[in-house]
């Protein structure tokens, strides 16, 4: 739902399957990231841990923490990037 809403507003969305991937994705796109929407319950690194690592590199990016409890298996199998 958040992905579609942000896409409809013209944002580009970068999707990571876990916290470590989120940090790597940020590192390769740091100049394009204006907002981080992090799941509190991500595998490998949770949202707050990923936030700490990302914030150590760039402090002026806003963050929203959310969770649905678990990451659905189908989510990590998708390997597409969509405009958001």
N, C-alpha and C positions, 0 to 999 in steps of 0.2 A: 504494500500500500504506500509506504513512504517513497519507494523507488518511483512508482508511477506519478505520484504527486509532484516530486521534485523534477522529474523528467518533463512533466507538463508545464512546469514553471521555467524550463529552459536550462536547468542545471545538467552538467555532465556527471555521471555517477561512475565511481570506481568501486568494484566489489571485491572483497577479500573473503576467503573461506574460513580463516582463523586469524588469531591475533598476530602471529608472526608474519603472515602474508600481508596483513594490514600495514604493519610497520614497513615492510619492503615496498609495498605499493606506494606508500607515502614518500619514502626515500627517493623513488624514481619519478615522482610527480609533485614534489614539494611546492613548486611554484604555481601549480594549478589547483591546490587544495585550499578552499576557504572555510570548509566546515567538515568536521568528522562526526559521523553518526556511528557510534560503536555499541555493539552488543555487550552487555555486562558478562554474559556467559559464553564467550567464544572459547573454542578449543585452543590449546597450546599456550597462548597468552590471553587472559581475559581482557575485557575492555579497559578497566583502570590500568592494568599493566601496559597494554599497548599505548594508552594515552600518555603514561609516564615516559615511555621511550620516545614517542613522537614529540612530545613537548620539550624534551631535552634538546631536540634539534631545531624546533621552530615553536615559539611560544605564542604567536599571535593568531593561531587558528582556533576558532570556536569548536566546542564539542557538545554533543548531545549523547547521553547514555540511555539506552533502552534495553529491553530484553523480552523475549518470548519464552524463556526457560531453557530451551534446547535448540540447537541448529538442526533443521530437518536435513536428512541425508541427501535429498535431491538438490538442495541449495549448493552444496559443495561440488556437485557434479557439473553444474552449469559453468561454463568457462567463457561467458560472453560479457562484454562491457556494453552498457547501454548509455545513451545520452541522458543526462539528468540535469 
